[in-house]
Amino acid sequence: MDQTVTVVLRLVHIVGGVFWAGAVFLMVGFVIPAVRASGPVGGRIMQEMQRRKLSVFMNASAGLTMLSGFILYGRLITATGGAWARTTPAMVYGIGALAAILGAIVGGGVVGRGGERLAKLGEKIQAAGGVPSPEQAAEMNRLQTRVGKAAPVMAGLLFIAVAAMATARYL
């Protein structure tokens, strides 16, 4: 294997994964509960994170992390004629990869979209004077509840992925 390519792929995979998982853990542990506790004011926080393109950075880091991981995994399988794929480390990396993919699906499909909708709803509320209508308050509560339930699932899946990646080579 070309060592330079491997080093670059590992760098992208690890740095991207640290940013992605760290951002998710921060959001789930602190930001989402704070936004939810803030009620209608929480919409401003979501709006500002949207303006700063947090979701773009998280999606890019998730995509680059998974892409570089697939390439690294494939290169090892190719280099060993498939023998590596039957080892315990390869299987644990595979479990971690599956957890990351599922985490990305939950993150993008539920948490990300819900956050975007919350930010847009916050913009509408601010444009109308800052006080939500009963319908807007109900929609905000519904979205916050949905995101609040999905986000810990995503974080749990990413924790499994991180744990697998951190330990696989030693098994």
Residue frames as a rotation matrix with the C-alpha (Angstrom) as fourth column:
MET 1
0.573 0.820 0.000 0.00
0.820 -0.573 0.000 0.00
0.000 0.000 -1.000 0.00
ASP 2
-0.134 -0.556 0.820 1.11
0.434 -0.777 -0.456 3.50
0.891 0.295 0.345 -0.71
GLN 3
-0.338 -0.080 -0.938 1.90
0.940 0.021 -0.341 4.81
0.047 -0.997 0.068 2.77
THR 4
-0.995 -0.042 -0.093 1.28
0.046 -0.998 -0.039 8.47
-0.091 -0.043 0.995 1.91
VAL 5
-0.439 0.897 -0.058 -2.24
-0.323 -0.097 0.941 7.73
0.839 0.432 0.332 0.68
THR 6
0.020 0.420 -0.907 -2.92
0.686 0.654 0.318 5.67
0.727 -0.629 -0.275 3.80
VAL 7
-0.677 -0.332 -0.657 -1.67
0.720 -0.483 -0.498 8.46
-0.152 -0.810 0.566 6.07
VAL 8
-0.927 0.368 0.069 -3.83
-0.326 -0.884 0.336 11.06
0.185 0.289 0.939 4.31
LEU 9
-0.173 0.905 -0.388 -6.90
-0.084 0.379 0.922 8.77
0.981 0.192 0.010 4.42
ARG 10
-0.127 0.074 -0.989 -6.35
0.898 0.432 -0.083 8.06
0.421 -0.899 -0.122 8.12
LEU 11
-0.924 -0.250 -0.290 -5.91
0.350 -0.861 -0.369 11.77
-0.157 -0.443 0.883 8.82
VAL 12
-0.667 0.743 0.059 -9.17
-0.499 -0.504 0.705 12.61
0.553 0.441 0.707 7.04
HIS 13
-0.025 0.681 -0.732 -10.95
0.239 0.715 0.657 9.68
0.971 -0.159 -0.181 8.73
ILE 14
-0.269 -0.145 -0.952 -9.78
0.937 0.189 -0.293 10.44
0.223 -0.971 0.085 12.26
VAL 15
-0.967 -0.098 -0.233 -10.01
0.160 -0.952 -0.261 14.24
-0.197 -0.290 0.937 12.20
GLY 16
-0.589 0.807 -0.039 -13.38
-0.452 -0.288 0.844 14.12
0.670 0.515 0.534 10.42
GLY 17
-0.019 0.576 -0.817 -14.65
0.442 0.738 0.510 11.51
0.897 -0.352 -0.269 12.84
VAL 18
-0.616 -0.258 -0.744 -13.50
0.787 -0.235 -0.570 13.47
-0.028 -0.937 0.348 15.89
PHE 19
-0.956 0.292 -0.018 -15.27
-0.293 -0.953 0.077 16.59
0.005 0.079 0.997 14.65
TRP 20
-0.350 0.878 -0.327 -18.44
-0.341 0.205 0.917 14.70
0.872 0.432 0.228 13.69
ALA 21
0.008 0.348 -0.938 -18.76
0.678 0.688 0.260 12.63
0.735 -0.637 -0.230 16.87
GLY 22
-0.749 -0.351 -0.562 -17.63
0.659 -0.482 -0.577 15.49
-0.069 -0.803 0.593 19.11
ALA 23
-0.873 0.474 0.117 -20.17
-0.414 -0.845 0.338 17.85
0.259 0.246 0.934 17.59
VAL 24
-0.078 0.874 -0.479 -22.93
-0.085 0.473 0.877 15.27
0.993 0.109 0.038 17.99
PHE 25
-0.184 -0.035 -0.982 -22.00
0.877 0.446 -0.180 14.58
0.444 -0.894 -0.052 21.63
LEU 26
-0.955 -0.177 -0.239 -21.94
0.264 -0.875 -0.405 18.33
-0.138 -0.450 0.882 22.35
MET 27
-0.634 0.772 0.043 -25.29
-0.500 -0.452 0.739 18.88
0.590 0.447 0.673 20.63
VAL 28
0.059 0.703 -0.709 -26.99
0.183 0.691 0.700 15.96
0.981 -0.171 -0.087 22.39
GLY 29
-0.217 -0.235 -0.948 -25.50
0.915 0.289 -0.281 16.59
0.340 -0.928 0.152 25.81
PHE 30
-0.580 -0.177 -0.795 -25.77
0.602 -0.751 -0.272 20.36
-0.549 -0.636 0.542 25.97
VAL 31
-0.977 0.113 -0.179 -27.11
-0.195 -0.811 0.551 22.33
-0.083 0.573 0.815 23.00
ILE 32
-0.510 0.840 -0.188 -30.37
0.105 0.277 0.955 20.48
0.854 0.467 -0.230 22.30
PRO 33
-0.087 0.514 -0.853 -31.38
0.973 0.229 0.038 20.39
0.215 -0.826 -0.520 26.00
ALA 34
-0.665 -0.205 -0.718 -30.55
0.450 -0.878 -0.165 24.10
-0.596 -0.433 0.676 26.32
VAL 35
-0.930 0.366 -0.043 -32.53
-0.234 -0.495 0.837 24.97
0.285 0.788 0.546 23.19
ARG 36
-0.297 0.858 -0.419 -35.48
0.481 0.513 0.711 22.92
0.825 0.010 -0.565 24.40
ALA 37
-0.172 0.191 -0.967 -35.39
0.975 -0.109 -0.195 24.51
-0.142 -0.976 -0.167 27.86
SER 38
-0.879 -0.255 -0.402 -35.28
0.218 -0.966 0.138 27.96
-0.423 0.034 0.905 26.26
GLY 39
0.104 0.992 0.073 -38.68
0.482 0.014 -0.876 27.50
-0.870 0.127 -0.477 24.59
PRO 40
0.876 0.343 0.339 -39.35
0.451 -0.335 -0.827 29.91
-0.170 0.878 -0.448 21.73
VAL 41
0.665 -0.699 -0.261 -36.03
-0.636 -0.714 0.292 31.68
-0.391 -0.028 -0.920 22.35
GLY 42
0.043 -0.657 0.753 -34.28
0.007 0.753 0.658 28.41
-0.999 -0.023 0.037 21.47
GLY 43
0.725 0.304 0.618 -35.29
0.601 0.161 -0.783 29.00
-0.337 0.939 -0.066 17.88
ARG 44
0.882 -0.448 -0.144 -32.79
-0.471 -0.847 -0.248 31.86
-0.011 0.287 -0.958 17.73
ILE 45
0.059 -0.883 0.466 -29.99
-0.589 0.347 0.730 29.49
-0.806 -0.317 -0.500 18.72
MET 46
0.144 0.062 0.988 -30.99
0.543 0.830 -0.131 27.03
-0.828 0.555 0.086 16.01
GLN 47
0.957 0.254 0.137 -31.23
0.262 -0.562 -0.785 29.93
-0.122 0.788 -0.604 13.57
GLU 48
0.591 -0.796 -0.129 -27.71
-0.759 -0.604 0.243 31.09
-0.271 -0.045 -0.961 14.39
MET 49
-0.146 -0.634 0.759 -26.27
-0.187 0.771 0.608 27.59
-0.971 -0.053 -0.231 14.07
GLN 50
0.487 0.402 0.775 -28.00
0.684 0.376 -0.625 27.32
-0.542 0.835 -0.092 10.70
ARG 51
0.981 -0.134 -0.137 -26.55
-0.184 -0.860 -0.476 30.68
-0.054 0.492 -0.869 9.65
ARG 52
0.212 -0.969 0.129 -23.09
-0.860 -0.122 0.496 29.50
-0.465 -0.216 -0.858 10.63
LYS 53
0.345 0.025 -0.938 -23.61
-0.795 0.540 -0.278 26.35
0.499 0.842 0.206 8.51
LEU 54
-0.267 -0.426 0.865 -23.05
-0.854 0.520 -0.007 23.84
-0.447 -0.740 -0.502 11.32
SER 55
0.546 0.547 0.635 -25.11
-0.216 0.824 -0.524 21.25
-0.809 0.149 0.568 9.49
VAL 56
0.869 -0.303 -0.392 -22.99
-0.403 0.026 -0.915 21.69
0.287 0.953 -0.100 6.36
PHE 57
-0.108 -0.974 0.199 -19.79
-0.926 0.026 -0.377 21.10
0.362 -0.225 -0.905 8.34
MET 58
-0.154 0.109 0.982 -21.28
-0.667 0.722 -0.184 18.12
-0.729 -0.684 -0.039 10.16
ASN 59
0.838 0.509 0.196 -22.55
-0.180 0.597 -0.782 16.57
-0.515 0.620 0.592 6.93
ALA 60
0.626 -0.681 -0.381 -19.22
-0.588 -0.091 -0.803 17.14
0.512 0.727 -0.458 5.20
SER 61
-0.335 -0.789 0.515 -17.25
-0.941 0.254 -0.223 15.64
0.045 -0.560 -0.827 8.07
ALA 62
0.193 0.476 0.858 -19.63
-0.452 0.819 -0.353 12.67
-0.871 -0.320 0.374 8.24
GLY 63
0.963 0.222 -0.151 -19.34
-0.222 0.344 -0.912 12.08
-0.151 0.912 0.380 4.51
LEU 64
0.327 -0.921 -0.213 -15.55
-0.726 -0.100 -0.680 12.41
0.605 0.377 -0.701 4.43
THR 65
-0.265 -0.381 0.886 -15.20
-0.896 0.437 -0.080 10.21
-0.357 -0.815 -0.457 7.50
MET 66
0.459 0.522 0.718 -17.30
-0.242 0.852 -0.464 7.45
-0.854 0.039 0.518 5.98
LEU 67
0.942 -0.119 -0.315 -15.76
-0.305 0.095 -0.948 7.74
0.142 0.988 0.053 2.50
SER 68
0.031 -0.999 0.027 -12.20
-0.883 -0.040 -0.468 7.59
0.469 -0.010 -0.883 3.80
GLY 69
-0.173 -0.032 0.984 -13.16
-0.748 0.655 -0.110 4.69
-0.641 -0.755 -0.137 6.07
PHE 70
0.818 0.507 0.271 -14.62
-0.182 0.675 -0.715 2.73
-0.546 0.535 0.645 3.14
ILE 71
0.708 -0.611 -0.354 -11.48
-0.488 -0.061 -0.870 3.35
0.511 0.789 -0.342 1.12
LEU 72
-0.223 -0.817 0.532 -9.18
-0.970 0.130 -0.207 2.30
0.100 -0.562 -0.821 3.96
TYR 73
0.139 0.383 0.913 -11.24
-0.515 0.816 -0.263 -0.84
-0.846 -0.434 0.310 4.58
GLY 74
0.956 0.293 -0.035 -11.29
-0.162 0.422 -0.892 -1.70
-0.246 0.858 0.450 0.89
ARG 75
0.391 -0.889 -0.237 -7.55
-0.765 -0.171 -0.621 -1.15
0.512 0.424 -0.747 0.51
LEU 76
-0.337 -0.511 0.791 -6.83
-0.878 0.474 -0.067 -3.59
-0.341 -0.717 -0.609 3.35
ILE 77
0.476 0.568 0.671 -9.14
-0.228 0.817 -0.530 -6.20
-0.850 0.099 0.518 1.87
THR 78
0.947 -0.130 -0.294 -7.55
-0.290 0.051 -0.956 -5.78
0.139 0.990 0.011 -1.56
ALA 79
0.145 -0.986 0.084 -4.00
-0.924 -0.165 -0.345 -5.86
0.354 -0.028 -0.935 -0.19
THR 80
-0.505 -0.316 0.803 -4.65
-0.700 0.695 -0.167 -9.15
-0.505 -0.646 -0.572 1.62
GLY 81
-0.834 0.219 -0.507 -6.68
-0.301 0.589 0.750 -10.83
0.463 0.778 -0.425 -1.10
GLY 82
0.134 0.991 0.028 -9.70
-0.435 0.033 0.900 -10.75
0.890 -0.133 0.436 1.18
ALA 83
-0.171 -0.250 -0.953 -8.04
0.580 0.756 -0.303 -12.57
0.796 -0.605 0.016 4.08
TRP 84
-0.961 -0.257 0.107 -8.11
0.082 -0.630 -0.773 -9.50
0.265 -0.733 0.626 6.34
ALA 85
-0.350 0.909 0.227 -11.91
-0.689 -0.414 0.594 -9.28
0.634 0.052 0.771 6.08
ARG 86
0.410 0.505 -0.759 -12.21
0.054 0.818 0.573 -12.52
0.910 -0.276 0.308 8.08
THR 87
-0.615 -0.690 -0.382 -10.19
0.471 0.067 -0.880 -11.23
0.633 -0.721 0.283 11.03
THR 88
0.048 0.612 -0.789 -11.68
0.995 -0.100 -0.017 -10.01
-0.090 -0.784 -0.614 14.31
PRO 89
-0.559 -0.253 -0.790 -10.39
0.313 -0.946 0.081 -6.45
-0.768 -0.202 0.608 13.84
ALA 90
-0.978 0.206 0.033 -11.98
-0.033 -0.310 0.950 -6.26
0.206 0.928 0.310 10.38
MET 91
-0.283 0.929 -0.240 -15.29
0.726 0.371 0.580 -7.46
0.627 -0.010 -0.779 11.75
VAL 92
-0.016 0.233 -0.972 -15.19
0.879 -0.460 -0.125 -4.92
-0.476 -0.857 -0.197 14.60
TYR 93
-0.855 -0.271 -0.441 -14.31
0.024 -0.872 0.490 -2.13
-0.517 0.408 0.752 12.14
GLY 94
-0.795 0.599 0.095 -17.29
0.230 0.153 0.961 -3.32
0.561 0.786 -0.259 10.09
ILE 95
0.003 0.787 -0.616 -19.59
0.986 0.099 0.132 -3.10
0.165 -0.608 -0.776 13.10
GLY 96
-0.317 -0.204 -0.926 -18.29
0.508 -0.861 0.016 0.41
-0.801 -0.465 0.377 13.75
ALA 97
-0.996 -0.063 -0.061 -18.85
-0.023 -0.490 0.872 1.35
-0.085 0.870 0.486 10.13
LEU 98
-0.435 0.900 -0.028 -22.42
0.630 0.326 0.705 0.04
0.643 0.289 -0.709 10.22
ALA 99
0.074 0.433 -0.898 -23.09
0.946 -0.315 -0.074 2.01
-0.315 -0.845 -0.433 13.41
ALA 100
-0.647 -0.384 -0.659 -21.66
0.200 -0.919 0.340 5.17
-0.736 0.088 0.671 11.80
ILE 101
-0.925 0.345 0.161 -23.78
0.136 -0.096 0.986 4.71
0.356 0.934 0.041 8.68
LEU 102
-0.068 0.942 -0.328 -26.92
0.872 0.216 0.439 4.24
0.484 -0.256 -0.837 10.76
GLY 103
-0.101 -0.053 -0.993 -25.94
0.758 -0.650 -0.042 7.25
-0.644 -0.758 0.106 12.87
ALA 104
-0.931 -0.272 -0.242 -25.56
0.044 -0.743 0.668 9.34
-0.361 0.611 0.704 9.71
ILE 105
-0.616 0.774 0.150 -28.98
0.438 0.178 0.881 8.23
0.655 0.608 -0.449 8.49
VAL 106
0.213 0.689 -0.693 -30.65
0.974 -0.092 0.208 9.14
0.080 -0.719 -0.690 11.79
GLY 107
-0.328 -0.449 -0.831 -28.62
0.581 -0.790 0.198 12.34
-0.745 -0.418 0.519 12.00
GLY 108
-0.990 -0.104 -0.094 -29.34
-0.012 -0.605 0.796 13.57
-0.140 0.789 0.598 8.52
GLY 109
-0.628 0.779 0.001 -32.84
0.366 0.293 0.883 12.23
0.687 0.555 -0.469 8.16
VAL 110
0.354 0.803 -0.480 -34.31
0.813 -0.010 0.583 13.16
0.463 -0.597 -0.656 11.52
VAL 111
0.203 -0.319 -0.926 -32.03
0.799 -0.492 0.345 15.39
-0.565 -0.810 0.155 13.57
GLY 112
-0.793 -0.609 -0.032 -30.66
0.465 -0.638 0.614 17.54
-0.394 0.472 0.789 10.75
ARG 113
-0.566 0.651 0.506 -33.96
0.450 -0.270 0.851 18.07
0.691 0.709 -0.140 9.02
GLY 114
0.410 0.730 -0.546 -35.70
0.862 -0.113 0.495 18.75
0.299 -0.673 -0.676 12.31
GLY 115
-0.128 -0.567 -0.814 -33.06
0.730 -0.609 0.310 21.31
-0.671 -0.555 0.492 13.24
GLU 116
-0.930 -0.188 0.315 -33.43
0.364 -0.586 0.724 23.05
0.049 0.788 0.613 9.89
ARG 117
-0.131 0.965 0.226 -37.20
0.577 -0.111 0.809 23.17
0.806 0.236 -0.543 10.30
LEU 118
0.386 0.204 -0.900 -36.80
0.905 -0.272 0.326 24.55
-0.178 -0.941 -0.290 13.82
ALA 119
-0.604 -0.684 -0.409 -34.48
0.557 -0.730 0.397 27.27
-0.570 0.012 0.822 12.52
LYS 120
-0.805 0.358 0.473 -36.93
0.314 -0.420 0.851 28.25
0.504 0.834 0.225 9.78
LEU 121
0.250 0.923 -0.291 -39.79
0.765 -0.004 0.644 28.26
0.594 -0.384 -0.707 12.25
GLY 122
0.046 -0.338 -0.940 -37.72
0.860 -0.465 0.210 30.48
-0.508 -0.818 0.269 14.55
GLU 123
-0.918 -0.374 0.131 -37.18
0.378 -0.730 0.569 32.92
-0.117 0.571 0.812 11.66
LYS 124
-0.345 0.874 0.343 -40.93
0.427 -0.180 0.886 33.10
0.836 0.452 -0.311 11.05
ILE 125
0.414 0.491 -0.766 -41.61
0.895 -0.064 0.442 33.66
0.168 -0.869 -0.466 14.73
GLN 126
-0.371 -0.641 -0.672 -38.98
0.700 -0.669 0.251 36.42
-0.610 -0.377 0.697 14.92
ALA 127
-0.911 0.039 0.411 -40.37
0.316 -0.575 0.754 38.07
0.266 0.817 0.512 11.77
ALA 128
-0.021 0.995 0.094 -43.84
0.446 -0.075 0.892 38.07
0.895 0.061 -0.443 13.33
GLY 129
0.376 0.168 0.911 -42.70
-0.513 -0.781 0.356 39.80
0.771 -0.602 -0.208 16.50
GLY 130
-0.583 -0.804 0.119 -41.08
-0.569 0.300 -0.765 37.03
0.579 -0.514 -0.632 18.53
VAL 131
-0.436 0.509 0.742 -44.17
-0.659 0.381 -0.649 35.43
-0.613 -0.772 0.169 20.03
PRO 132
-0.992 0.028 -0.125 -45.23
-0.070 0.702 0.709 32.14
0.107 0.712 -0.694 18.46
SER 133
-0.100 0.994 -0.054 -48.82
-0.892 -0.065 0.448 31.46
0.441 0.093 0.893 17.57
PRO 134
0.263 0.249 0.932 -50.36
-0.738 0.674 0.028 28.42
-0.622 -0.695 0.361 19.27
GLU 135
0.994 0.105 0.006 -49.86
-0.071 0.713 -0.697 26.46
-0.077 0.693 0.717 16.04
GLN 136
0.413 -0.911 -0.024 -46.21
-0.400 -0.157 -0.903 27.51
0.819 0.382 -0.429 15.81
ALA 137
-0.109 -0.418 0.902 -45.62
-0.994 0.042 -0.101 26.66
0.005 -0.907 -0.420 19.48
ALA 138
0.633 0.411 0.656 -47.16
-0.434 0.890 -0.139 23.21
-0.642 -0.197 0.741 18.93
GLU 139
0.933 -0.331 -0.144 -45.03
-0.001 0.398 -0.918 22.64
0.361 0.856 0.371 15.82
MET 140
0.112 -0.930 0.349 -41.90
-0.729 -0.316 -0.608 23.78
0.676 -0.186 -0.713 17.65
ASN 141
0.066 -0.019 0.998 -42.68
-0.899 0.432 0.068 21.40
-0.432 -0.902 0.012 20.52
ARG 142
0.904 0.325 0.278 -43.30
-0.173 0.872 -0.458 18.52
-0.391 0.366 0.844 18.09
LEU 143
0.704 -0.697 -0.136 -40.04
-0.141 0.051 -0.989 19.14
0.696 0.715 -0.062 16.24
GLN 144
-0.055 -0.742 0.668 -38.05
-0.911 -0.236 -0.338 19.54
0.409 -0.627 -0.663 19.46
THR 145
0.384 0.271 0.883 -39.50
-0.691 0.718 0.080 16.29
-0.612 -0.641 0.463 20.80
ARG 146
1.000 0.012 0.027 -38.68
0.011 0.705 -0.709 14.42
-0.028 0.709 0.705 17.59
VAL 147
0.371 -0.925 0.079 -35.13
-0.332 -0.211 -0.919 15.76
0.867 0.315 -0.386 17.49
GLY 148
0.008 -0.332 0.943 -34.78
-0.992 -0.121 -0.035 15.17
0.126 -0.935 -0.331 21.22
LYS 149
0.665 0.277 0.694 -35.65
-0.414 0.910 0.034 11.49
-0.622 -0.310 0.719 20.80
ALA 150
0.962 -0.265 0.057 -33.56
0.191 0.511 -0.838 10.86
0.193 0.817 0.543 17.68
ALA 151
0.494 -0.823 0.279 -30.42
-0.630 -0.560 -0.538 12.71
0.599 0.091 -0.795 18.74
PRO 152
0.147 -0.484 0.863 -29.50
-0.873 0.347 0.343 10.32
-0.465 -0.804 -0.371 21.60
VAL 153
0.794 0.138 0.592 -29.99
0.115 0.922 -0.370 7.39
-0.597 0.362 0.716 19.23
MET 154
0.846 -0.518 0.123 -27.58
0.011 -0.214 -0.977 9.01
0.533 0.828 -0.175 16.78
ALA 155
0.277 -0.769 0.576 -25.11
-0.912 -0.400 -0.096 9.74
0.304 -0.498 -0.812 19.59
GLY 156
0.425 -0.063 0.903 -25.33
-0.522 0.798 0.301 6.14
-0.739 -0.600 0.306 20.82
LEU 157
0.929 -0.070 0.363 -24.63
0.324 0.629 -0.707 4.81
-0.179 0.774 0.607 17.34
LEU 158
0.617 -0.749 0.242 -21.65
-0.271 -0.490 -0.828 7.13
0.739 0.445 -0.506 16.96
PHE 159
0.303 -0.499 0.812 -20.39
-0.931 0.028 0.365 6.06
-0.205 -0.866 -0.456 20.38
ILE 160
0.700 -0.015 0.714 -20.46
0.035 0.999 -0.013 2.44
-0.713 0.034 0.700 19.17
ALA 161
0.895 -0.369 0.253 -18.61
0.276 0.011 -0.961 3.51
0.352 0.929 0.111 16.01
VAL 162
0.437 -0.759 0.482 -15.95
-0.717 -0.618 -0.323 5.41
0.543 -0.204 -0.814 17.97
ALA 163
0.375 -0.266 0.888 -15.50
-0.734 0.501 0.459 2.56
-0.567 -0.824 -0.007 20.46
ALA 164
0.845 -0.034 0.533 -15.15
0.285 0.873 -0.396 0.04
-0.452 0.487 0.748 17.63
MET 165
0.784 -0.569 0.247 -12.63
0.059 -0.328 -0.943 2.18
0.617 0.754 -0.224 15.74
ALA 166
0.382 -0.646 0.661 -10.61
-0.871 -0.491 0.024 2.81
0.309 -0.584 -0.750 18.91
THR 167
0.174 -0.260 0.950 -10.37
-0.732 0.611 0.301 -0.83
-0.659 -0.748 -0.084 19.93
ALA 168
0.920 0.373 -0.119 -10.59
-0.356 0.672 -0.649 -2.97
-0.162 0.640 0.751 16.77
ARG 169
0.434 -0.810 -0.395 -6.89
-0.528 0.126 -0.840 -3.14
0.730 0.573 -0.372 15.99
TYR 170
-0.467 -0.640 0.610 -6.16
-0.859 0.166 -0.484 -4.55
0.209 -0.751 -0.627 19.45
LEU 171
0.343 0.697 0.630 -8.62
-0.770 0.593 -0.236 -7.45
-0.538 -0.404 0.740 19.26
